[in-house]
Amino acid sequence: MRIVLLALLMIVSCSQVHAKEYGNYDPKRMLTVAETPSGKKYGIDGKYLDLMLNDLALHAKNYPARFDTPQDQQRAVQDVKTLSGMLDILVNGPSPNAELLVRTGFLNSIGHNLDIPGSAEKTAAIFQRLLATAPADPRGNYMYGSFLAGAGKSKEALPYLEKALAVGVVDAAYVLGMAHLTLGDKQKAIENLEAYKQQRPGDGNVGKLIDGIRSGQVDIKRTRN
């Protein structure tokens, strides 16, 4: 199940805005090779990986993904598939880097929003592995909770989002509000959205969303993948 929240006061109009053009990338540039006295040493260009992740997130952090053209979306899907395969090799070792696990989990959550088969299972497995060794990891809890909420598992998402919020991840309050809304608890939804609004006063849309919830002008739709 996917959750699509339509706030009649704002989200319909926002959905009509065109997305920024998705860039052209070479996923192979993520890998680096350095010559050392003991031989070649392979590594990751974290800046290039983050550059790709940031661009992908602009278009597909949430569902449905938004691209200017079908060609842009096809290119993004191929980039995610290629990056995911490369990162699989790096995170499947006995002691993967936590930063890399966070990025790999986030990448696969984007893959899920792009309807890439198997991405949801990979996302869950990666974040569960990260949180098994670092249960208080702020980004891990926030990203996994956000993924679960967006995948229609709002009740399962709550404890992860609450952990993230407790250690200062402000954006977790917004996702918590939306998760409570899908569960039918408008009071808790408004409480969390108000808390988010206080910390993010520049986000004008959240105020409209809160007003929409109070006035009953918010429609919650659940659609199957």
C-alpha positions in Angstrom: 0.0 0.0 0.0 1.1 3.6 -0.7 -0.3 6.6 1.1 -1.1 9.7 -0.9 -2.2 12.7 1.1 -4.1 15.4 -0.7 -4.5 18.7 1.1 -7.0 20.5 -1.1 -5.8 23.9 -0.1 -2.2 23.4 -1.3 -1.0 20.0 -2.5 -3.1 19.9 -5.7 -1.6 23.2 -6.8 1.9 22.2 -5.8 1.7 19.0 -7.8 1.3 21.1 -11.0 4.7 22.7 -10.6 7.3 21.2 -12.9 10.3 19.5 -11.3 13.9 20.7 -12.0 15.6 18.8 -14.8 17.4 15.7 -13.6 21.1 15.8 -14.2 23.4 13.6 -16.3 25.7 11.4 -14.2 28.1 8.6 -14.5 27.6 6.3 -11.4 31.0 4.7 -12.0 32.6 8.0 -10.9 31.5 7.2 -7.4 34.3 4.6 -7.1 37.9 5.8 -6.6 41.2 4.0 -7.1 44.4 5.0 -5.4 47.9 3.4 -5.8 49.5 2.5 -2.5 52.7 0.6 -1.7 50.6 -2.5 -1.1 48.6 -2.1 -4.3 45.4 -0.5 -5.4 43.1 0.8 -2.8 39.4 1.3 -3.7 37.2 3.8 -2.2 34.1 6.0 -2.7 33.8 9.6 -3.8 31.3 10.6 -1.2 30.8 14.1 -2.7 29.8 12.6 -6.0 27.5 10.1 -4.4 25.8 12.8 -2.4 25.5 15.0 -5.5 23.5 12.2 -7.2 21.5 11.4 -4.1 20.5 15.1 -3.6 19.3 15.3 -7.2 17.4 12.1 -7.0 15.8 13.2 -3.8 14.5 16.4 -5.5 12.5 14.2 -7.8 11.8 11.0 -5.9 12.2 11.5 -2.2 8.4 11.3 -2.0 5.8 9.3 -4.0 4.8 9.9 -6.7 8.1 11.0 -8.3 8.1 14.1 -10.4 10.3 14.6 -13.5 10.2 17.0 -16.4 10.3 14.3 -19.0 9.9 10.5 -19.2 13.5 10.4 -20.4 14.7 12.1 -17.2 12.8 9.5 -15.1 14.2 6.6 -17.1 17.7 7.9 -16.6 17.1 8.3 -12.9 15.8 4.7 -12.6 18.9 3.4 -14.4 21.2 5.4 -12.1 19.5 4.1 -9.0 19.7 0.5 -10.3 23.4 0.9 -11.1 24.3 2.7 -7.8 22.3 0.1 -5.8 24.2 -2.7 -7.3 27.6 -1.1 -6.7 26.7 -0.2 -3.1 25.4 -3.7 -2.4 29.0 -5.0 -2.8 30.3 -2.4 -0.3 27.7 -2.8 2.4 27.5 -6.6 2.4 30.7 -7.0 4.2 31.0 -7.9 7.9 31.4 -4.4 9.2 29.9 -1.8 6.8 30.3 1.9 7.4 27.3 3.4 9.1 27.4 6.4 6.8 27.3 4.2 3.8 24.4 2.2 5.2 22.4 5.4 5.6 23.1 6.4 2.1 22.4 3.0 0.6 19.1 2.7 2.5 18.1 6.2 1.4 19.0 5.3 -2.2 16.8 2.2 -2.2 13.9 4.1 -0.6 14.1 6.4 -3.7 14.2 3.2 -5.8 10.9 2.2 -4.1 9.3 5.5 -5.1 10.5 4.9 -8.6 8.7 1.5 -8.6 12.0 -0.5 -8.9 11.2 -4.1 -7.9 12.9 -5.3 -4.7 13.8 -1.8 -3.5 11.4 -1.9 -0.6 12.8 -5.1 0.7 16.4 -3.9 0.4 15.5 -0.6 2.1 14.0 -2.4 5.1 16.9 -4.9 5.4 19.6 -2.1 5.2 18.0 0.1 7.8 17.2 -2.8 10.1 20.9 -3.8 9.9 22.0 -0.3 10.7 19.6 0.1 13.7 20.5 -3.3 15.0 24.0 -2.0 15.7 23.2 1.7 16.3 19.6 1.8 17.5 19.7 5.5 18.4 21.1 6.7 15.0 19.1 9.9 14.2 19.2 9.7 10.4 18.6 6.0 10.4 15.5 6.2 12.5 14.2 9.2 10.6 14.8 7.7 7.1 13.5 4.3 8.0 10.4 5.8 9.7 9.8 8.0 6.7 10.1 5.1 4.4 7.6 3.0 6.4 5.2 5.9 6.6 5.3 6.4 2.9 4.9 2.7 2.3 1.6 2.6 4.1 3.0 1.3 7.4 2.3 4.3 9.6 1.9 2.4 12.8 5.2 0.7 12.4 6.9 4.0 11.5 5.9 5.8 14.8 8.6 4.4 17.1 11.4 5.2 14.7 10.1 8.7 14.0 9.7 9.4 17.7 13.3 8.3 18.4 14.5 10.7 15.7 12.4 13.5 17.0 13.7 12.9 20.5 17.3 13.5 19.4 16.5 16.7 17.5 15.5 15.7 14.0 12.9 18.4 13.4 11.6 17.1 10.2 10.5 13.9 12.0 7.7 15.9 13.5 6.2 16.6 10.1 6.3 12.9 9.1 4.9 12.0 12.5 2.0 14.4 11.9 1.2 12.8 8.5 1.6 9.3 10.0 -0.9 10.1 12.7 -3.2 11.6 10.2 -3.3 8.4 8.1 -4.1 6.5 11.3 -7.1 8.8 11.9 -5.7 10.7 14.9 -6.1 14.3 13.9 -5.3 15.6 17.3 -1.8 14.1 17.3 -1.4 15.0 13.7 -2.0 18.6 14.4 0.2 18.6 17.6 3.2 17.3 15.6 2.6 19.6 12.7 2.3 22.6 15.0 5.6 21.5 16.6 7.2 21.3 13.2 5.8 24.7 12.2 7.4 26.3 15.3 10.8 24.9 14.3 10.3 25.7 10.6 8.5 29.0 10.5 9.5 29.6 6.9 7.5 26.6 5.6 4.2 28.3 4.7 2.6 25.2 3.4 2.4 23.5 6.8 0.1 26.2 8.1 -2.3 25.6 5.2 -2.1 21.9 5.8 -3.0 22.3 9.5 -5.9 24.5 8.6 -7.0 21.9 6.1 -7.0 19.2 8.7 -9.0 21.3 11.1 -11.6 22.2 8.5 -11.9 18.7 7.2 -10.5 19.7 3.7 -7.8 17.0 3.7 -8.5 13.8 1.8 -6.5 10.7 2.6 -6.1 8.2 -0.2 -4.5 4.8 -0.1 -3.4 3.4 -3.4 -1.8 0.0 -4.1 1.7 -0.2 -5.7 
